[in-house]
Amino acid sequence: MPRTKMPIAILGATGAVGQRMIQLLANHPWFEIAALTGSDRTIGRPYGELVRWVLDDAPPPEIARMIVRPSEHVADVALALSALPTDAATAIEPLWAERVAVCSNASTYRMTPDVPLLIPEVNPEHLALIERQRAERGWRGCLITNPNCSTIGIVMALKPLHSAFGITTVHAATLQAISGAGYPGVASLDILDNIVPNIANGGEEAKIETEPLKLLGEVADGRVREAQIGISAQVTRVPVIDGHTALLSIGFERKPSVEAALAALAGFRAPAQVRELPSAPELPVIVRGESDRPQPRRDRDAGKGMSASVGRVRPCNLLDLRMVVLSHNTIRGAAGGALLNAELLVAAGVVA
């Protein structure tokens, strides 16, 4: 734990994820916001005058008074949380990473070989990639990423099962909340009384099919040896505000009983170092025993929005087991995931 609060920047602070980062950093025990960046139309103005705040509470007064600066101007901070859109992140995040530790929510560099794709409860050992990253790129800072907003909940549920029984096959069908599209997001005439069976022209499905392989892989000699799992995904956008639901069917090397799978899920704990982080949930996975849970409205805020809820674990007629997984897409799946990664960087001594 740092003796004094560390200054942190938020890149892309005016969007929905940037706003959630500001909300989560209010009264944070380790960090304080020192800089906010935005697009050309926002720079040079007080944050509170230009932001269209979409969360329930207002931004803190000291944040509302902050002047938004260009994202290209690297601030004198130790850490940055990036909520930049993918196109902007491509050029700006490496610029900051030359001397600042950047925790990115963007998809741009997730699958880059020397960039850790991180869920602290799942693969904290992947921080070892930073040594290679700094050596090859000549950076004093670093760049790490959190996964896609659906991938993160899915992998939190898969991790204890893969460790115990070896997963070979996953079929995932998602029901994804409209907040995942940002603000203003999906047009009301497209989503009301409707389900949209495509997100990002198939790009969302590709992320769910590839990112878990890196997350569940093993690090050796500065590289990730990806897990050998076949994954097929279908995604939908549904008229729910927050909370992504995934319906999983899973095949195993060693088929577990329902009872054994439930025990593995309920017994899953983060490594000791991760459990002590301020934003870490007490339980990474919460098992629901009811026949109709998890549900977005009832379960998305489990663990202050940082836990994945799992229910309806039962036999599958085609594979071995099936289940329902729910996680909060803008907290665990975006802003909270990046913040937890930043906390791990400090706890692991990568940032001092």
Number of C-alpha atoms within 10 A of each C-alpha: 14 11 6 10 13 18 17 25 26 25 33 24 26 26 21 25 27 25 23 22 26 21 19 15 19 14 10 13 14 18 20 17 22 17 22 27 28 24 17 11 9 18 17 14 15 17 25 20 12 14 17 13 16 14 11 7 8 12 19 13 10 10 18 16 14 18 19 26 22 19 27 16 11 21 21 13 17 17 30 29 28 29 29 27 16 13 11 16 22 15 12 17 28 18 18 25 22 18 19 25 26 30 31 30 30 22 19 17 22 23 18 9 15 24 22 29 29 26 25 26 21 23 20 21 12 25 22 19 22 20 14 16 20 17 10 10 13 12 20 14 21 28 25 26 25 31 28 22 26 29 25 27 29 26 23 27 27 21 21 22 22 19 11 16 17 20 21 17 18 22 18 24 19 24 22 28 21 22 21 25 14 12 14 12 11 17 9 11 8 12 15 12 9 12 14 15 14 14 16 10 9 13 12 19 23 15 19 26 20 18 21 24 20 22 28 24 17 15 17 11 9 16 17 21 15 16 18 14 19 15 18 16 19 20 23 18 23 20 19 16 14 20 30 31 31 25 20 21 23 23 22 19 13 13 16 19 13 15 11 14 19 20 14 20 23 18 15 19 18 20 13 9 13 22 17 16 19 15 24 25 21 15 20 25 27 23 22 19 13 9 9 10 18 24 18 20 11 10 22 25 19 19 19 16 20 27 25 30 31 30 22 19 21 17 16 14 9 10 16 20 22 22 18 25 30 31 34 30 31 25 25 31 28 28 30 27 28 28 27 23 29 26 23 24 22 19 17 14 9 16 17 12
